[in-house]
Amino acid sequence: MRLTAFVIAIGNIDYKNDAKEILKNYFENIKINYFFLEENPKENIKSAHPSWLKLISHKIYPTNDFILCWDLDLLPVDNSKNITEALDFDKLNMCYDSSVLLGSYKFTPNFKYNGGLCGIPFKYRSFAEKVYMQHAPGVWPSFEQYYLNEEIEAQKINVNVLDPTWNSHYPATGYSDIYFKNAFNKHYTWGLDNSKKLKEIKKHKEKYFNLLALV
């Protein structure tokens, strides 16, 4: 099984180095290959937002049986749990969006899955690339994940739904933080610009490596 974690890290992102340090440690500990995409590739023929590149990840980084698209600001609490044990390598793998679980999301009726963690087997390469070709660059505010959700619903794609502890949003104002507090992977997205993410991710990094030092 040729599996790669594919992390988009394009641009001058304040928290990039801290996030990469955590993720490198995690991926190396669970012994999977990883790739940080730091330049906009020639394969992005539609000049789409970097989030769309997940859907053409097999084209950008070929010869993989399975690509695990992983957001740069999705960070494990420690390195004790192996994501590969939760994956189904014959299906798309995604988590329910934590705002949907809290009953607070109403943008589109077909939105279920957050695009921050998405496992794409080679057999779904064509499906994902067609979503990119048909819909990128898109006009909806959260880019690829809305269109991906629409096509999953329209084509009745059977998704392996991962436990919500694998991908839980940083709590925004008005949201309960129950999922975030108990999550194994914490997603620093809601209501945070890059400078605020940097502060939160620095705190996360300190706790992450302090926990490792105690083992």
C-alpha positions as CSV (number, residue, x, y, z in Angstrom):
1,M,0.0,0.0,0.0
2,R,1.6,3.3,-1.2
3,L,0.0,5.9,1.1
4,T,1.0,9.5,1.3
5,A,-0.2,12.3,3.6
6,F,-0.6,15.3,1.3
7,V,-0.5,18.7,3.1
8,I,-1.0,22.0,1.3
9,A,1.3,24.6,2.6
10,I,1.4,27.3,-0.1
11,G,2.2,30.9,0.6
12,N,3.6,32.9,3.5
13,I,1.6,31.4,6.3
14,D,2.4,32.6,9.8
15,Y,2.0,29.3,11.5
16,K,3.5,27.1,8.8
17,N,6.8,26.1,10.5
18,D,5.1,25.3,13.8
19,A,2.4,23.2,12.1
20,K,5.0,21.4,9.9
21,E,7.1,20.5,12.9
22,I,4.1,18.8,14.7
23,L,2.9,17.0,11.5
24,K,6.4,15.8,10.5
25,N,6.8,14.2,14.0
26,Y,3.3,12.6,13.8
27,F,3.7,11.2,10.3
28,E,7.2,9.9,11.0
29,N,6.0,8.3,14.2
30,I,3.2,6.4,12.5
31,K,5.5,5.6,9.6
32,I,3.7,7.1,6.6
33,N,5.1,9.0,3.7
34,Y,4.2,12.7,3.7
35,F,4.5,15.6,1.2
36,F,4.2,19.3,1.9
37,L,3.1,21.2,-1.2
38,E,4.6,24.6,-0.9
39,E,4.3,26.0,-4.5
40,N,1.3,26.3,-6.7
41,P,1.7,23.4,-9.1
42,K,1.4,23.4,-12.9
43,E,-1.5,20.9,-12.5
44,N,-3.7,23.7,-11.1
45,I,-4.8,24.6,-14.7
46,K,-7.8,26.5,-13.4
47,S,-5.8,28.8,-11.0
48,A,-8.1,27.7,-8.2
49,H,-7.7,28.4,-4.5
50,P,-5.1,26.0,-2.9
51,S,-7.8,24.1,-1.1
52,W,-8.9,22.7,-4.5
53,L,-5.6,20.9,-4.9
54,K,-6.7,18.1,-2.7
55,L,-9.0,17.0,-5.5
56,I,-6.1,16.7,-8.0
57,S,-3.6,15.4,-5.4
58,H,-3.2,12.1,-7.3
59,K,-2.3,14.1,-10.4
60,I,0.2,16.3,-8.5
61,Y,1.7,13.4,-6.5
62,P,1.2,10.2,-8.6
63,T,2.0,6.6,-8.0
64,N,0.1,6.4,-4.8
65,D,-2.6,3.9,-3.9
66,F,-4.1,6.2,-1.4
67,I,-3.6,9.9,-0.6
68,L,-4.6,11.3,2.8
69,C,-5.3,15.0,2.3
70,W,-4.6,16.8,5.6
71,D,-5.0,20.5,6.3
72,L,-1.9,22.3,7.6
73,D,-3.8,23.6,10.6
74,L,-5.2,20.2,11.6
75,L,-3.0,19.1,14.4
76,P,-2.8,15.9,16.5
77,V,-2.7,16.2,20.3
78,D,0.1,13.6,20.5
79,N,1.5,10.8,18.3
80,S,-0.1,7.9,20.1
81,K,-3.0,7.2,17.7
82,N,-2.5,6.0,14.1
83,I,-4.9,7.4,11.6
84,T,-4.3,4.5,9.2
85,E,-6.1,2.2,11.6
86,A,-9.3,4.2,11.1
87,L,-9.2,4.3,7.3
88,D,-11.0,2.2,4.8
89,F,-8.7,2.1,1.8
90,D,-11.5,1.2,-0.6
91,K,-13.7,4.2,0.1
92,L,-13.5,8.0,0.4
93,N,-12.7,8.8,4.1
94,M,-14.0,12.0,5.7
95,C,-15.3,13.3,9.0
96,Y,-18.7,15.0,9.6
97,D,-18.2,18.7,9.9
98,S,-18.3,19.5,13.6
99,S,-20.7,22.5,13.0
100,V,-23.1,20.1,11.3
101,L,-22.9,17.8,14.3
102,L,-23.9,20.8,16.5
103,G,-26.9,21.6,14.2
104,S,-25.6,25.0,13.4
105,Y,-24.7,24.8,9.7
106,K,-27.2,25.9,7.0
107,F,-25.3,27.0,4.0
108,T,-26.3,24.1,1.7
109,P,-28.5,21.2,2.5
110,N,-26.1,18.6,1.1
111,F,-23.1,19.8,3.3
112,K,-22.0,17.0,5.7
113,Y,-18.3,16.4,5.5
114,N,-15.4,18.7,6.3
115,G,-12.7,18.8,3.6
116,G,-9.9,19.2,6.1
117,L,-9.2,15.5,6.3
118,C,-10.0,13.5,3.2
119,G,-8.7,10.1,2.3
120,I,-8.8,9.5,-1.5
121,P,-8.1,6.0,-2.9
122,F,-6.7,5.8,-6.4
123,K,-10.0,4.3,-7.5
124,Y,-11.7,7.7,-6.7
125,R,-9.1,9.7,-8.5
126,S,-11.3,10.4,-11.5
127,F,-14.3,11.3,-9.3
128,A,-12.2,13.9,-7.4
129,E,-10.6,15.3,-10.5
130,K,-14.0,15.7,-12.2
131,V,-15.2,17.8,-9.2
132,Y,-12.2,20.0,-9.7
133,M,-12.7,20.3,-13.5
134,Q,-16.4,20.9,-13.3
135,H,-16.5,23.4,-10.4
136,A,-13.1,25.0,-9.7
137,P,-12.4,27.8,-8.8
138,G,-15.9,28.1,-7.4
139,V,-17.8,30.9,-5.8
140,W,-19.0,29.4,-2.5
141,P,-17.0,30.7,0.5
142,S,-15.4,27.5,1.6
143,F,-14.2,26.4,-1.8
144,E,-13.8,22.7,-2.6
145,Q,-15.6,21.0,0.2
146,Y,-19.1,22.4,-0.7
147,Y,-18.8,21.1,-4.3
148,L,-17.3,17.8,-3.1
149,N,-20.3,17.4,-0.7
150,E,-22.7,18.2,-3.5
151,E,-21.2,15.5,-5.8
152,I,-20.9,12.9,-3.0
153,E,-24.7,13.3,-2.5
154,A,-25.6,13.5,-6.2
155,Q,-23.5,10.4,-7.1
156,K,-24.4,8.5,-3.9
157,I,-20.7,8.0,-3.0
158,N,-20.3,5.6,-0.1
159,V,-18.1,7.4,2.4
160,N,-16.2,5.9,5.3
161,V,-17.1,8.3,8.1
162,L,-14.3,8.8,10.5
163,D,-14.8,9.4,14.2
164,P,-15.3,13.2,14.9
165,T,-12.2,13.2,17.2
166,W,-10.1,13.0,14.0
167,N,-11.2,16.5,12.8
168,S,-12.9,19.0,15.1
169,H,-13.0,22.8,14.6
170,Y,-11.6,25.4,16.8
171,P,-14.8,26.6,18.5
172,A,-16.3,29.8,17.1
173,T,-18.4,32.2,19.1
174,G,-21.8,30.6,19.8
175,Y,-20.5,27.0,19.2
176,S,-20.2,24.5,21.9
177,D,-16.5,23.4,22.3
178,I,-17.4,19.9,23.4
179,Y,-16.0,18.3,20.2
180,F,-12.9,20.4,20.2
181,K,-12.0,19.7,23.8
182,N,-12.3,15.9,23.3
183,A,-10.8,15.8,19.8
184,F,-7.6,13.9,19.0
185,N,-7.0,16.2,16.0
186,K,-7.8,19.9,16.6
187,H,-8.6,22.0,13.6
188,Y,-7.7,25.7,14.1
189,T,-10.1,27.3,11.6
190,W,-13.1,29.0,13.0
191,G,-12.8,32.8,13.5
192,L,-9.0,32.8,13.5
193,D,-6.9,34.9,11.1
194,N,-3.3,33.8,10.6
195,S,-1.8,35.8,13.5
196,K,-4.4,34.3,15.9
197,K,-3.8,30.8,14.5
198,L,-0.1,31.3,15.1
199,K,-0.7,32.0,18.8
200,E,-3.0,29.0,19.2
201,I,-0.8,26.7,17.2
202,K,2.3,27.7,19.2
203,K,0.4,26.8,22.4
204,H,-0.6,23.5,20.8
205,K,3.0,22.8,19.7
206,E,4.3,23.4,23.2
207,K,1.7,21.0,24.7
208,Y,2.4,18.4,21.9
209,F,6.1,18.2,22.5
210,N,5.7,18.4,26.3
211,L,3.5,15.4,26.2
212,L,6.0,13.5,24.1
213,A,8.8,14.4,26.6
214,L,6.7,12.8,29.4
215,V,6.4,9.5,27.7
